[in-house]
Amino acid sequence: MRTDLSMDDRFVTDEDHEETASPSESYQTYKLEDFQNQIESSFTAMQTSLDYLMKTIKKNPDRIIFDVENIIVLGNLATYTIPVQAVLSKLKNPFAGGAGLQATKTTKKGETKGRETSICIQPDYNNVSELPGCDVLDSYFLMLLNDDKFILQKAHSPLRRAMLMLYGLSVNPASEVMKTWIESTTGGEYKPEESAIEIKGTHGWQWRVSDANPLVNGFTIWFKKKRQRKWTKVVEDSSNFEYNYHYDDVLSILELLSDSPRVLIQDEPYASDEYFMNQVAKHHAPVAQRIENDNAAQAAQ
């Protein structure tokens, strides 16, 4: 703080007092100098963070590579493609575009073409908006390089969903970590060697979901009632659901199945999905009765 202020120009900036603004030349000079110092400090921090970023890239020459327009990060679970210009524009002008990192193209491990999805994940810092841009980028690269570790952390559900969309339920580089996560969060049993997940429903039912058939766009669903030994196919293709957009991933389907057939019998009319309800009704009289009662109630209105 400057010490040449007059009594009329004095201002206080310590943590016990609120700073008082002043139109005086000394106060304005002080604020300008403070502004300049903070910008210069941010430049110093950016240079330091750039050094760390370059160190990370140079330590991983076989896993962080460049093509004509992209930075390609070879993770343990998948391949991530980041446009160079998108990164540079964000570093040059943080006010341009939206906040945070853009969605990153994700393809199967060791591939840059073919089936793809995208992820939009942010580094795990509460004060990420205060970090130098290169620090954020360095953290992002490290997360992608160690995707098999970060995928199990609570905050990274976009990465888990991206792996499910990319690989499905079959054996893949993410199978082991996804098995741990799926079984701990849904209570289902993930069987990647069978491209399937089995989960307990209500009323003693068990359900099985699979995406093994390449001719099926969605998921195939089976059930077993109490004391039933063999699976009964109830839905050939979940993309036929009336609200298929709501059940386009296996997690949504597992949530529905874990509460079925109860939800089909007791909840509000068609609280799940009308197509699914009608398919199950062919095999379960209480659901068929529910549909009949609902139809009669609607006709009486």
Buried (B, 14 or more C-beta within 10 A) or exposed (E): EEEEBEEEBEBEEEEEEEEEEBEBEBBEEBBEEEEEEEEEEEEEBBEEBBEBBEEBBEEBEEBBEEEEEBBBBBBBBBBBBBBEEBBEBBBEEEEEEEEBBBBBBBBBBEEBEEEBBBBEBBBEEEEBEEBBBBBBBBBBBBBBBEBBEBBBEEEBBBBBBBBBBBBBBBEBBBBEBBBEBBBEEBEBBBBBEBBBBBBEBBEEBBBBBBBEEEEBEBBBBBBBBEEEEEBEEBBBBBBBBBBBEEBBBBBBBBBBBBBBBBBBBEEEEBEBBBBBBBBBBEBBEBBBEBBEEBEEEEEEE
